[in-house]
Amino acid sequence: MKFELMQVENRRLLDNTTWLLLTEAAAKISRILVILALAAHLSAIEYGTVMLALACHEVLRLILRSGAGAQIIQCSEDKLKQYAKNGAILQWLVCLSLAGIQTTLAKPVGNFYNNPEVTQLLVAMASVYLLYPLVSIKVFLIHRASNMRFYSVRNASCILAENLTITIFTIFDFGIMSIVYGKWVFGLLWVCLFYFAPVKHFGIGFQLSTFLLLCRTSGQLLLTELARALRMQLDMLIGARLLSPEMFGLYSFAKSAGVGLSQSLNNAFNSALYPYLCDKHRQGQLSQYIRWIYLVTTAVALLFLLQAVAVPFYVPLLFDQQWQQQYLVISLLCLAALSGLYIDTHCNILRSQGAYQCELYVRLFCLLASTLGLLIFQTKTPEVFALVVLASSTTWLLALLFRPTISQNITSFKSLSIRSKTNE
């Protein structure tokens, strides 16, 4: 009976991952159209400008994960109502803050990279944050219910609409502003598709003890997500300073043509994994599934290796001569993404146990390792730069040795809940 239950639960994780992978596959097919359009209608320098602006935007956008979402997905049923009601207020505060921060930092960032067009793009994209709080709690509840089929279909529709918008506007010579129009379309459609989601509506409420608890945990997650976001975009942020504008444009192309697919697989797998881990943790069964989770992670990693091998074959078929010489950079970056997959899985396990501080240490270690590597070996060519990225990412795997016991984390999680009830 126990074995059959494990089979059912494992099948649910695979089903959810499959839906998310299908979503990412559809998104990446449309993303290829974007890359083809940008490569055909923009110069290498303009391509670099677009990717630098997107990298800066993504650093801040990923901080959205530091809000109430992780806690709403993880919490027990008796806490759900209060977490959802107070989380709605927290989401508005987070998104308003992000819109203000991105608008404020836009000019300094443009000055730092000596590129005023980056400022223009960042200011225009900042308004998208104001749309997310309208449906944030409903999206979190969909994840909590592991209803990835519902989420995936709508998420894919938004991504397809964004990519097609960028492609069309690029073809009609709207230049670098095409990515802004795509972001606006994504945000508007996101609200429309998730506003009527079939989840319970808790409304907005305020309870001081619950709100402070959410804020305290969100503060830890904020540092964690900032470290993760910086780690993911660090090569772009540093490369824009070390490489010449044209060399950076070529490197940006290589990353978007290669790592984009690997990152999509990573996102799909870990998005399905986190609600699954939280459910196992609430049942006190997480330790039984750890080995199987890493086995599935290894299977996903094999897809990264296949992509790295296939790069020399598909790049010449899809792109013009000026971009074809970057196949070595693309392959190296695909291999570098392997370490990120294992680190994200490890951090999801820690987060599902409420070990937020432990997760922060892992993220900071990876960020520090990459920063030191890129700054020590200040290279001037995309090939050597990608090699340094690969070498730095390999050191991340040392963080997997840090494995606090699950029983300890269950105890700390229960004590946190007890303290919260006492405060109330």
Secondary structure, DSSP 8 states (H G I E B T S, - for coil): -HHHHHHHHHHHHHHHHHHHHHHHHHHHHHHHHHHHHHHHHS-HHHHHHHHHHHHHHHHHHGGGGGSSHHHHHHS-HHHHHHHHHHHHHHHHHHHHHHHHHHHHHHHHHHHHTT-HHHHHHHHHHHGGGGTGGGTHHHHHHHHHTT-HHHHHHHHHHHHHHHHHHHHHHHHTT-GGGHHHHHHHHHHHHHHHHHTT-SS--------HHHHHHHHHHHHHHHHHHHHHHHHHHHHHHHHHHHS-HHHHHHHHHHHHHHHHHHHHHHHHHHHHHHHHHHHHHHTT-GGGTHHHHHHHHHHHHHHHHHHHHHHHHHHHHHS-HHHHTTHHHHHHHHHHHHHHHHHHHHHHHHHHTT-HHHHHHHHHHHHHHHHHHHHHS--SSHHHHHHHHHHHHHHGGGGGG----HHHHHHHHHHHHHHHHHH-
